Amino acid sequence: MIVCEKEILNFNDSLNNKFLNIELNSKIDENYKSLIYQLNQAYKCEFYGLIEIILKKIINNLIIDIFRLFYIKDERLITYFFDLEKTAYLDFQILLKNFKTKLHEFSSSHESLLQELDVLESISKNWNGFKENYENDSVKLQIIKNRLIENRNHFEMLIRLLFDLYISLLNKIEKTKF
């Protein structure tokens, strides 16, 4: 659990203290709830590098879980998110590309999600580290902070849309069981 001085001094849990203001459905796995809590704690403590890592983890896991739910009946399609030769999940950029390609199969109203994924694709290219050579780590942190703050609404909208798609697929599966 992430705890920092700011949290001890400020017990106010207002919108300003959260990076994502998302209330999760009871069907959502506890791991996601924990990740969002950790992300908001990292934001309170201004751990911007950690925020990027947790955001990537949430989005990566949601995309994989959506693939799993949708392709539950056809294990051959696992290759959209899993490399059978390496026995590992695909790299984030490849996973994102595959998801965008298959999105029309998951949802008929996918345009807003596709737009948010396009924004994510351009932002996430820098998630694998900086290619630039900076003299000072504080410059890197300022760039990360600015990028996160500028795109905060996109991240929140994207994650909401992914959770909505995930829940709708769960509901479809539940209906077919009965």
N, C-alpha and C positions, 0 to 999 in steps of 0.2 A: 504494500500500500504506500502511495506517495503522500508524504506529509511535509509541509514546509512552514516557515515562519509566517508567511502571509495568511495561511489558513488558521493558524493559532490566534493571530491577531484579529482576523476578520471572519466572523461566523456567518456573514451574509452570503447566502447562496443564490444571489440574483443572476439574471441573464448575463450581466457583465463579467461574472466570474466563471462562466461556462463557455467552452469553445463550441460545443454542440448542445443545443437545448432540445433533446429528443426524449420523449417518453416512450418506452418500448412496450409493445403488446405482451401479454402473458405467455404467448406461444413462443416468444423469442428465447433462445437459449441463454442461460445465466452467463456464459462466457462473453456474449456480446454486451450484456449489461455491465459486466465487470470491465470490459475494455473501454466502454464509453465513460464509465466512472473514472477510470485511470487517466483517460484522455483529458477529462475536465480538471482533474487534480493537477496534471502536468501543466495545463494552461494557467491555473491559479498560481503555480510556482514558477511560471515563465520558463519551463523546460521545452523550448521550441523544437529542438532536435528530436526529443522524445515524442512530441506531438506528431511529427511527420511519420515516425516509425509506427505509432499506434494507429494512425489514420490508414496507412498502407495495410496494416494487419486486418483492420476491420473490413476495408473494401475488398481485399484479397479473399478473406474468408467468406464474405457474403457472395461474391461471384462464384467461388467454388461450391458453396452450399446450394446456390441456385442451379448451377449445372447438375449437381447431384440429384436434386429434386426433380428436375425436368427430364433427365436421362436415366431415371431410376430403373426403367424397364429394359434399357439397351446398354449393357456394359461396354459394348464396343466403342461407344461415344465418349468414353472416359478420356480419350486422347485430347479432347478440347481443353482439359485442365490438368492432365497428368501425363508425364513422360514415362511410358512403360519400360523403356530401356534403362533409364536412369533411376527408375522407381522413386521419382520425386515430382512434386507439383511444378508446373511450368513457371517460368520467370514471369514477373508481374506484367511487363509490357506485352508479352505474348498472350498471356491470359486475358488481358484487357482487349487486345485485338480480336481474339477468338470470341469473346463475349459480345463485342460490338457487332461482329459478323452474324452471330446467332440470335441476337436480341429480338428480332422480329418473330422468332418462333415462340418466345416466352410470353410476349405480351403484344396485344394489338395496339395499345396506346403507349408506344415506346419512344415517341419523338422527344419529349422533355428529358427522359433518361439518356437518350443518345446525345443530346446537347451537353448535358452535364458530364458525360463520359468523354466528350471531345475536349472540354475544359480540363478535366483530370489528366487526360493523355498529355497535354502540353505541359502541365504543372509537374507531373510525375517523372518526366524525363530527367529532372534534376534530383530525384530522390535517391539515386544510386551514388551520391557523392558529388562533389564539385569538381569540374574539370579545370576550372580556373585556378590559378595559383595566387592565393591571397597571403599577404604578409602577416595578417592578424586574424585569429579565430573570431574575434568580436565582429569583424566585418561579415564573416560567414553567418554568424548567429543573427545579425541584423537583417541579412538578406532572407534567411529562413523565416524570421519573425514577420517581415514585411509581406512575403509571399503567402504565409498562412493567414494573416489578417486580411489581406486583399481578397483572398479566395474563400474565406470562412463561410459565406453564404452558399457558395457552390458546393463545398464539402457537405454542409448540412443538408442541402437539397438532394444531392446525390445519394447520401446515406439513407435519407428518408425514402427516396424512390426505390432503392435497392431493398430496404426492409419491406416496403409495400409489395413489391414483386415477390419476395420470399414468402410473405404471409399469404398472398393470393395462391401461390403454388402449393403451400401447405394445405390450404383450404380445399383446393381441387383434389389433392390426394386423399384427404379425409372423406370427402364426398364419395369418391370412387370405392372406398373401403366398405361402405354400407350398402 
